[in-house]
């Protein structure tokens, strides 16, 4: 998934955001699980905050476990 598509996850008001403590040694990292463009594409985006901006680190289709977390919220 390209990052241009991935950032659209932040339009999902129902997304789940989880602090990634084990991967946050040098900077705070977060995992967002949500829909892209209100479609049934559940994605996972790892990002960090840089000042007033968000920097996407990685993006991919959500795993089955992440999809269940999103569906069960």
VEXDREN-204641 format. One record per residue: residue number from 1; residue in three letters; x, y, z of N, C-alpha, C in turn. Coordinates in steps of 0.001 Angstrom, whole numbers. Last residue first. Layout:
% VEXDREN-204641
 num residuo    n.px    n.py    n.pz   ca.px   ca.py   ca.pz    c.px    c.py    c.pz
 NUM     ALA       X       Y       Z       X       Y       Z       X       Y       Z
...
This chain:
% VEXDREN-204641
 num residuo    n.px    n.py    n.pz   ca.px   ca.py   ca.pz    c.px    c.py    c.pz
  73     UNK  -14694   -3454   17865  -14578   -2219   18687  -15914   -1708   19138
  72     UNK  -14630   -5629   16171  -15198   -5815   17509  -15213   -4549   18349
  71     UNK  -13299   -4791   13871  -14708   -5191   13764  -15393   -5273   15128
  70     UNK  -10725   -4375   14919  -11486   -3265   14347  -12976   -3605   14309
  69     UNK  -10039   -6957   15720  -10025   -5862   16700  -10878   -4701   16198
  68     UNK  -10175   -8240   13243  -11129   -8598   14295  -11194   -7514   15360
  67     UNK   -7966   -6989   12013   -9304   -6795   11444  -10377   -7142   12481
  66     UNK   -5914   -8001   13581   -6184   -6557   13592   -7568   -6264   13041
  65     UNK   -6102  -10738   12861   -6288  -10324   14256   -6616   -8830   14351
  64     UNK   -5510  -10611   10106   -6818  -11114   10559   -7106  -10680   11986
  63     UNK   -3878   -7432    9455   -3878   -8884    9670   -5280   -9318   10095
  62     UNK   -4474   -4887    7001   -4553   -5370    8381   -4515   -6896    8415
  61     UNK   -2101   -3971    4575   -3424   -4513    4848   -3411   -5085    6261
  60     UNK     110   -1282    5564    -186   -2593    4995   -1641   -2940    5251
  59     UNK    2810     919    6092    1372     743    5853    1175    -599    5167
  58     UNK    5110    2860    8066    4755    1701    7245    3242    1615    7125
  57     UNK    5357    5539    8774    6536    4684    8768    6292    3443    7924
  56     UNK    4280    8782    8268    3944    7370    8092    5243    6586    7971
  55     UNK    4156   11383   10412    5064   10727    9470    4712    9251    9430
  54     UNK    2262   14278   10860    2341   12843   11083    3253   12261   10011
  53     UNK    3036   17512   12304    2813   16593   11188    2857   15143   11658
  52     UNK    3891   19272   14147    2450   19260   13865    2081   18312   12733
  51     UNK    6466   17259   15185    5901   18605   15295    4403   18542   15116
  50     UNK    5691   14323   14192    6854   15187   14040    6346   16627   14039
  49     UNK    4592   11223   15322    4301   12651   15221    5615   13407   15134
  48     UNK    4416    8227   13376    4932    9001   14488    4555   10461   14271
  47     UNK    2830    5072   12498    3215    6459   12274    3791    7068   13540
  46     UNK    1568    2441   10675    2458    2785   11772    2935    4204   11488
  45     UNK   -1558    1234    9823    -556    2243    9517     243    2517   10779
  44     UNK   -3539   -1157    8367   -2756    -845    9548   -1656     111    9128
  43     UNK   -6889   -1365    7057   -5450   -1190    6936   -4826    -929    8296
  42     UNK   -9507   -2802    5425   -9006   -2477    6752   -7491   -2467    6653
  41     UNK  -11671   -2064    3154  -10229   -2278    3186   -9764   -1836    4562
  40     UNK  -14320   -1527    2582  -14000   -2668    3424  -12521   -3039    3331
  39     UNK  -14337    2065    2791  -14524     799    2087  -14141    -333    3023
  38     UNK  -13785    4585    3684  -15050    3971    4092  -15354    2685    3336
  37     UNK  -11084    5090    2992  -12186    5611    2168  -13521    4935    2440
  36     UNK  -10025    2476    4859   -9557    3430    3862  -10770    3816    3015
  35     UNK  -10500    1886    8340  -10936    1754    6952  -10304    2834    6089
  34     UNK   -7853     950   10680   -9100    1561   10248   -9387    1322    8787
  33     UNK   -5501    1334   13094   -6233     309   12356   -7561     933   11960
  32     UNK   -2319    2559   13814   -3715    2905   13538   -4323    1788   12698
  31     UNK     134    2758   16170    -448    1875   15181   -1906    2291   15026
  30     UNK    2883    4935   16861    1490    4540   17027    1079    3633   15881
  29     UNK    5744    5927   18708    5137    5347   17506    3748    4836   17842
  28     UNK    7998    8314   19824    6704    7666   20050    6151    7176   18722
  27     UNK   11461    7489   19458   10340    8385   19189    9050    7620   19451
  26     UNK   13187    5596   20444   13722    6902   20073   12640    7937   19777
  25     UNK   11517    3441   21230   12719    3761   21991   13218    5177   21713
  24     UNK    9097    2204   20495    9163    3657   20671   10389    4084   21474
  23     UNK    8258    -359   20366    8985     155   19202    9209    1660   19305
  22     UNK    6796    -797   22617    7984   -1624   22423    8826   -1170   21238
  21     UNK    4628    1066   22320    5675    1241   23317    6941     446   23064
  20     UNK    2657    2224   20380    3609    1137   20142    4817    1235   21042
  19     UNK    -686    2820   21125     688    3275   21335    1627    2089   21189
  18     UNK   -3225    2661   18755   -2535    1964   19835   -1111    2507   19920
  17     UNK   -6391    3449   17595   -5006    3886   17685   -4382    3283   18927
  16     UNK   -8884    2654   15295   -8278    2305   16578   -6842    2804   16535
  15     UNK  -11382    4679   13701  -10120    3941   13714   -9661    3681   15148
  14     UNK  -13645    6128   13305  -13761    4934   14146  -12459    4140   14228
  13     UNK  -13137    8089   11470  -13371    8496   12851  -13496    7336   13823
  12     UNK  -11002    8036    8984  -11911    7096    9646  -12035    7479   11119
  11     UNK   -9010    9628    8115  -10379   10119    7896  -11413    9220    8560
  10     UNK   -6708    8227    8398   -6984    9228    9423   -8343    9914    9233
   9     UNK   -6447    6737    6125   -6950    6046    7316   -7351    7055    8394
   8     UNK   -5127    8176    4247   -6582    8333    4276   -7218    7580    5440
   7     UNK   -2529    7405    4260   -2888    8542    5118   -4392    8758    5184
   6     UNK   -2427    5329    2292   -2416    5018    3733   -2888    6181    4599
   5     UNK   -2174    6570    -180   -3421    5882     156   -3531    5705    1666
   4     UNK     408    7473     137    -633    8423    -260   -2027    7848      36
   3     UNK    1891    5201     588    1628    6097    1713     550    7122    1383
   2     UNK     614    2167    -885    1435    3371    -915     993    4336     190
   1     UNK     856   -1169       0       0       0       0     901    1231       0
